[in-house]
Amino acid sequence: MAWSTRELAELAGTTVKSVRYYHQLGLLDEPERKANGYKQYEVRHLVRLLQITRLTDLGVPLARIESIGSSVDDPAGALRTIDAELAATIERLQRIRAELAAILENRTSASLPAGFAEAGRDLSEADQSLLLIWSKVFDDGAMDDLKQMLIDSPKTAADAELDELIDDADRETRRRLGEQYAPVLAAVTQRYEWLGAPGERAPRGAAFAQQTVTEAVAELYNGAQREVLYRASLIGAGKLDALAALEAALDAADEAAVARTTGVGDASEAAEPTRASLAFERDGGVRCPPPLAGAGRSPAVGHRGQCLTACAP
């Protein structure tokens, strides 16, 4: 009995293209041709093709089929390896399905890091972006702590107000929000002591963590939001002298603005102390020598204990 390529493919439940590809890979021998030039497949070709299709149905990669069919190698060992790989693939797919189910149930963004579908469901877009960056800066233990902070601290009205705070918000609003965030920041840093030296939880080092997060905070949050977090860090740390210096710098900034508007006084001289004093603004709101020392909801992704960004003066 002899078959053409098309007939052989139909018998094996595959395609002519696949048969030709198996020839190219050396998995299936080329048959002799008739006088008219057509290939003439025999039983041995059909058996080999059925073996190939059976193994591919079992998930065996084409590159391993030859070794599995060889009596020289260890086909059982090769099959065990493939089985382990398939088990790992199934586990990964099940994990992905669980993540998707959590995202759909909590109606959260698929952009959140793995495992944050529930904890991060009410975060702002900026908070979500920073959270993604943190997941590449800090170790798994730090991210687990951050997740627990979010779960333990429901979103408050102050969180929402800080999320919506505009860059030119008045000083009284900035001062009030800073005072509201201070006790939260202090409580969280007391509970999670490693926040005092977060660089130890950064696999790529403290310098990399500080640079990365500083640049992210500067771009994702406006000056008023950064000032609120800076104020909260000063109050929480009991650095009232630094807080007074901040107020003085802001007074100088206001005076410089008035001088520029009215032409009274030397505006250039009045502006200089402002540029020197408001380093938290110029530096993106983060002056941390450790890289991150604590913050509130924004830009620390939350008044609810997310204080990995640092507004440590």
Buried (B, 14 or more C-beta within 10 A) or exposed (E): EBBBBEEBBEEBEBEBEBBEBBBEEEBBEEBEEEEEEEBBBBEEBBEBBBBBBEBBEEEBEEEBBEBBBEEEEEBEEBBEEBEEEEEEEEEEEEEEEEBEEBBEEBEBBEEBBEBBBBBBBBBBEBBBBBBBBBBEBBEEEBBEBBBBBBBEBEBBEBBBBBBEBEEEBEBEBBBBBBEBBBEBBBBBBEEBEBBEEBBEBBEEEBEBBBEBBBEBBBEBBBBBBBBBBBBBBBBBBEBEEBBEBBEEBBBBBEBBBBBBEEEEEEBEEBBEBBBEBBBBBBBBBBBBEBBBBBBBBBBBBBBBBBBBBBBBB
